[in-house]
Amino acid sequence: MTPEQAKQKLINNGITAVDYARENGFNYRTVVCVLNGTNKGRSGEAHRVAVALGIKKTGVAA
């Protein structure tokens, strides 16, 4: 899923980025950056956000 698709999924379900961040224990700005594609979610909290949103898969490619 792309960041744009993840953003649209939240919109379709009536969930704001603030609500998503609060419900999942993430920093709001990190969620917004991942959804906007300015943070690719390569490590740390951004990676956890990207995985939770379905943008990235867990694990490391061998």
Secondary structure, DSSP 4 states (H G I P E B T S, - for coil): --HHHHHHHHHHTT--HHHHHHHHT--HHHHHHHHHTSS---SHHHHHHHHHHTSS-SS---
